[in-house]
Amino acid sequence: MKPFAVLPVLLLAACAMGPRATPQADADARLYRAVPDKAVIYLIRDYGYLFVQGVTVTVDGKEMGETYPASYFRWELPPGEHIIVSRTDPPATLVLKTAPGGIYHVWQDIHVGFLREHSQLRVVDATTTRAVLDTAYLLPSKR
């Protein structure tokens, strides 16, 4: 492959990045600490389809921000039932029941359909999350 052919791919990848949380917040999130009276939820989006930029995510009807390729959120929420929505067309919804001190891992898959993107949310294990977080970056949450 010629060097100049790689440049457009690198530029596309750079454009696919959203806002980043502080380096300290990212380092703290990677410690995977439980919070005794809260539920901790990680929402992870891997590289997936690079051409789909920001996808809005809500929790219990509140906008939390947008995901981008190779990004993640970490939320500390009250224990109980939470409704997570990935705002694509059609939207993906996940109902997650949480307990105090629990850590939960939600995967956001982005796919491209005819003239629109769609998504899927699913619960994954900690090993899957940690493997992706090695190359992902923490997004600042609106909450």
N, C-alpha and C positions, 0 to 999 in steps of 0.2 A: 504494500500500500504506500502510495506517495505521501510525504509529510503534509502537503497542502490539503490532501483529502481528509485528514484527521481534524483539521481546524474547524470545519462546520459542526462536527460531532461534539467537540469540546465546547464550542460556543452554545450549542443547544443545551448541553448539560449545565452549563453555567447559568443560563437563563431560567432553568427549571428550579432554581433555588429560591426559597421564600425567606422571610425574615428569620433570623436566628436568635435564640435566647442567649444570655450571657454565657461565657465559657464556664464560670463557676456553677451556674444553674445546670448546665449540661453535665458537668462532672458530678454534681450531687445526684442528678437523676440516674446516672449509671451505677450508683451504689445500691440500687434496688432496696431501699429501706422501707419497711412497713411503718405505718403511722397507727399507733394503738387505737385511736377513736375515729379513724377515717378509713376509707377504702382507697387504694392507690390503683389507678387505671393507666396503663400505657396503651396508646393507640399508635400503631406502627404502619407506615406506608413505605414499601420498598421501592426500588427503581421502577418496576412495572413498566407502564407505558409512558415514556418520557415526554410525549407531545401534549399530554394533559397537564396543565399547570395547576393552579390552586383549586382545591376541592374543599368547599366549606363543610365543616363538621359542627353539629350541635349536640348538646347533652341536655336532656330534659327541657328542650325548647330554647335553650340559650346558646347563641353562637359562640363557639370556642376558638375559632380561627380557621385557617386553611391549611391543608396538607399539601406537600410537594413531594416529588420523587426523593426517596432516601431521607425521610424526615419522620419525626415522632413527637407526640405529646405525652406529658406525664401530668395527671390530674390527681389531686387529693380531694375526695368527695365524701359527703356523709354516707354511711352505710345504708343500704336499701336497694330498691329497684331503680335503675337508670335506663333511659332510652337514648341510645346513641344513633344519630342519623348522619349518613354521608350524602350530601346534597348533589346527587347526580340525577340523570334522567333515565330511568326512574330512580328515586332515592333508595338507598339501602338502609334498613333499620335493624338494630340489635337491641334486645331487652336483656340487660345484665343485672343479675341479683348479686349484691355485694354484702360482705360482712365486715365488721370492724377489724382492722389489722390485716385485711386481705390484700393481695396484689394480683391484679388481673391484666391479661394481655389480649388486646384486640388487634386483629390484622385487617387492614383496609386494602382490598384488591381493586385496582382500577382497570377497566376494560374499555375498549372503544367499539361502539356499535355503528350502525348506519347513521351518520350525521350527529351522533351524540355519544357521550361517554356514560357508562354505567359502572356501578361498583357493588362490592360485596363486603360485608363485615362479618368476621368470625372470631371466635375465641381460640387462641393458640397457647402453647405451653411456654414456659420461661426460657427454655433452651432455644426455641425459635426466635424469640424476642432478642435475646442476648447476641445471637449470631448476626442479626441485622443491625443492631445498635452499634456494632463496631464500625460501621461505615455510614451511619445515619447521623443527623443533627437534630437537636432539640428545638422545637418551635415555641415561641412565647405564646402562652394561652391568654385569652381575653378574660378568663375567670380569675 
